[in-house]
Amino acid sequence: MTPDGKPTQRYNDYRDHSRSQIVLGDALRDAYGDIFLIKEHPAAADRSSITGKFKSFCGEWSVGTAAGTPGETFPVHPS
């Protein structure tokens, strides 16, 4: 939502089914780009760094909730 409560252009673009996958991919890269600064192809051993990134964004209170879940479910390559 924009500050005045209207849908963003990205949301409108996402609703176009011919572009939704590209728009979603761009949004994920924008939202989680810092994860790939930790390591381009994260492995299971990098999980604590990934979870730490979410904790730094969401706050310490979110361990096991908002920060813990994405940190634990972010795709990693087997070590």
MOFENTA-V862790 format. One record per pair of residues at least 24 apart in sequence whose ideal C-beta (glycine too) atoms are under 6 Angstrom apart, sorted by the first residue. I is the first residue (numbers start at 1). J is the second residue. Records with the same first field share a line. If there is no record, write none. Layout:
# MOFENTA-V862790
I->J, J
This chain:
# MOFENTA-V862790
41->77
42->76
43->76, 77, 79
44->76, 79
45->79
50->74
